[in-house]
Amino acid sequence: MAFETPSMPRSKGRQRTKLVKYHHLLLLIACAMSSLAIAGCGTVMTTQPPQGPAPDSRAVVLRYLRGTPDKPGPDSGDPGPGQLFKDPPKLGAIELSPASLVQHDAMGWTWLACMRTHPIGKSANDYALFIGGNRIRDARLSVATDGCATRSYEILGQFSAPPKKPDARSRGHDHTGR
């Protein structure tokens, strides 16, 4: 900004120049603050990833599908898989990807396995399963950042409704009325 003396006349041009310089300064400060805020959001956690082998995600998922999951401890804040495994026959054919280590926003380092379901008469769905401590700590419908659409899968099994038992009227009859 220019130094002004009381004898210098104030023109509209000078006022406009001062205003533009002031706005540029405010814009520069706003950009700097935004950059710092965005940079801070990019670093979620700085802890080292856990050492050791990946969990047996196949065994973990099968326990849930069979209705025998490990229950989380009373102090666990993990939501678990929610209602995903409530009715396994509705899931149809199921495929599972190998687990990979990822950094979750709330849980820190955890293992991610993707599960693809093929419900009868519906389109396939991909789910992200976050596994830790040999149980599913969280699950959701997959989002692009999970990378489930590009993973390789292995068939886990077909979980369809069990065949209906014949009732007493139809046992031993050949349905021809004889």
Contacts in CASP RR format, 6 or more apart in sequence:
PFRMAT RR
TARGET T0000
AUTHOR 0000-0000-0000
METHOD contacts of the structure
MODEL  1
MAFETPSMPRSKGRQRTKLVKYHHLLLLIACAMSSLAIAGCGTVMTTQPP
QGPAPDSRAVVLRYLRGTPDKPGPDSGDPGPGQLFKDPPKLGAIELSPAS
LVQHDAMGWTWLACMRTHPIGKSANDYALFIGGNRIRDARLSVATDGCAT
RSYEILGQFSAPPKKPDARSRGHDHTGR
1 18 0 8 1.000
1 21 0 8 1.000
2 14 0 8 1.000
4 10 0 8 1.000
4 14 0 8 1.000
44 103 0 8 1.000
44 105 0 8 1.000
44 108 0 8 1.000
45 103 0 8 1.000
45 108 0 8 1.000
45 109 0 8 1.000
47 108 0 8 1.000
47 109 0 8 1.000
49 101 0 8 1.000
49 103 0 8 1.000
49 109 0 8 1.000
50 101 0 8 1.000
50 109 0 8 1.000
54 98 0 8 1.000
54 99 0 8 1.000
54 100 0 8 1.000
54 101 0 8 1.000
54 111 0 8 1.000
55 99 0 8 1.000
55 111 0 8 1.000
55 131 0 8 1.000
55 132 0 8 1.000
55 133 0 8 1.000
55 134 0 8 1.000
56 134 0 8 1.000
57 96 0 8 1.000
57 98 0 8 1.000
57 99 0 8 1.000
57 111 0 8 1.000
57 113 0 8 1.000
57 129 0 8 1.000
57 131 0 8 1.000
58 96 0 8 1.000
58 154 0 8 1.000
58 156 0 8 1.000
59 134 0 8 1.000
60 131 0 8 1.000
60 134 0 8 1.000
60 135 0 8 1.000
60 136 0 8 1.000
61 94 0 8 1.000
61 96 0 8 1.000
61 113 0 8 1.000
61 115 0 8 1.000
61 129 0 8 1.000
61 136 0 8 1.000
61 156 0 8 1.000
62 156 0 8 1.000
63 69 0 8 1.000
63 70 0 8 1.000
64 81 0 8 1.000
64 84 0 8 1.000
64 85 0 8 1.000
64 136 0 8 1.000
65 85 0 8 1.000
65 88 0 8 1.000
65 91 0 8 1.000
65 94 0 8 1.000
65 156 0 8 1.000
65 159 0 8 1.000
67 85 0 8 1.000
67 88 0 8 1.000
69 81 0 8 1.000
69 85 0 8 1.000
69 135 0 8 1.000
69 136 0 8 1.000
70 134 0 8 1.000
70 135 0 8 1.000
72 78 0 8 1.000
72 80 0 8 1.000
72 135 0 8 1.000
72 137 0 8 1.000
78 107 0 8 1.000
78 137 0 8 1.000
78 138 0 8 1.000
79 137 0 8 1.000
79 138 0 8 1.000
80 135 0 8 1.000
80 136 0 8 1.000
80 137 0 8 1.000
80 138 0 8 1.000
80 139 0 8 1.000
81 129 0 8 1.000
81 136 0 8 1.000
81 138 0 8 1.000
81 139 0 8 1.000
82 139 0 8 1.000
84 127 0 8 1.000
84 139 0 8 1.000
88 159 0 8 1.000
89 159 0 8 1.000
89 160 0 8 1.000
89 161 0 8 1.000
89 162 0 8 1.000
90 119 0 8 1.000
91 117 0 8 1.000
91 119 0 8 1.000
91 159 0 8 1.000
92 117 0 8 1.000
92 118 0 8 1.000
92 119 0 8 1.000
92 120 0 8 1.000
92 158 0 8 1.000
92 159 0 8 1.000
92 160 0 8 1.000
93 117 0 8 1.000
93 118 0 8 1.000
93 155 0 8 1.000
93 157 0 8 1.000
93 158 0 8 1.000
93 159 0 8 1.000
94 115 0 8 1.000
94 116 0 8 1.000
94 117 0 8 1.000
94 118 0 8 1.000
94 155 0 8 1.000
94 156 0 8 1.000
94 157 0 8 1.000
94 158 0 8 1.000
94 159 0 8 1.000
95 115 0 8 1.000
95 116 0 8 1.000
95 118 0 8 1.000
95 153 0 8 1.000
95 154 0 8 1.000
95 155 0 8 1.000
95 156 0 8 1.000
96 113 0 8 1.000
96 114 0 8 1.000
96 115 0 8 1.000
96 116 0 8 1.000
96 153 0 8 1.000
96 154 0 8 1.000
96 156 0 8 1.000
97 113 0 8 1.000
97 114 0 8 1.000
97 115 0 8 1.000
97 116 0 8 1.000
97 148 0 8 1.000
97 151 0 8 1.000
97 152 0 8 1.000
97 153 0 8 1.000
97 154 0 8 1.000
98 113 0 8 1.000
98 151 0 8 1.000
98 152 0 8 1.000
98 154 0 8 1.000
99 111 0 8 1.000
99 112 0 8 1.000
99 113 0 8 1.000
99 131 0 8 1.000
100 111 0 8 1.000
100 112 0 8 1.000
100 113 0 8 1.000
101 109 0 8 1.000
101 110 0 8 1.000
101 111 0 8 1.000
101 112 0 8 1.000
102 109 0 8 1.000
102 110 0 8 1.000
102 111 0 8 1.000
102 112 0 8 1.000
102 130 0 8 1.000
103 109 0 8 1.000
103 110 0 8 1.000
104 110 0 8 1.000
104 130 0 8 1.000
104 138 0 8 1.000
106 138 0 8 1.000
107 130 0 8 1.000
107 137 0 8 1.000
107 138 0 8 1.000
110 130 0 8 1.000
110 131 0 8 1.000
110 132 0 8 1.000
110 137 0 8 1.000
111 130 0 8 1.000
111 131 0 8 1.000
111 132 0 8 1.000
112 128 0 8 1.000
112 129 0 8 1.000
112 130 0 8 1.000
112 131 0 8 1.000
112 146 0 8 1.000
113 129 0 8 1.000
113 131 0 8 1.000
114 126 0 8 1.000
114 127 0 8 1.000
114 128 0 8 1.000
114 129 0 8 1.000
114 142 0 8 1.000
114 146 0 8 1.000
114 147 0 8 1.000
114 148 0 8 1.000
114 151 0 8 1.000
114 153 0 8 1.000
115 126 0 8 1.000
115 127 0 8 1.000
115 129 0 8 1.000
115 156 0 8 1.000
116 124 0 8 1.000
116 125 0 8 1.000
116 126 0 8 1.000
116 127 0 8 1.000
116 148 0 8 1.000
116 153 0 8 1.000
117 124 0 8 1.000
117 125 0 8 1.000
117 127 0 8 1.000
118 124 0 8 1.000
119 125 0 8 1.000
120 160 0 8 1.000
125 141 0 8 1.000
125 142 0 8 1.000
126 141 0 8 1.000
126 142 0 8 1.000
126 146 0 8 1.000
126 148 0 8 1.000
126 149 0 8 1.000
127 139 0 8 1.000
127 140 0 8 1.000
127 141 0 8 1.000
127 142 0 8 1.000
127 148 0 8 1.000
128 139 0 8 1.000
128 140 0 8 1.000
128 141 0 8 1.000
128 142 0 8 1.000
128 143 0 8 1.000
128 146 0 8 1.000
128 148 0 8 1.000
129 136 0 8 1.000
129 138 0 8 1.000
129 139 0 8 1.000
130 136 0 8 1.000
130 137 0 8 1.000
130 138 0 8 1.000
130 139 0 8 1.000
131 137 0 8 1.000
142 148 0 8 1.000
142 149 0 8 1.000
END
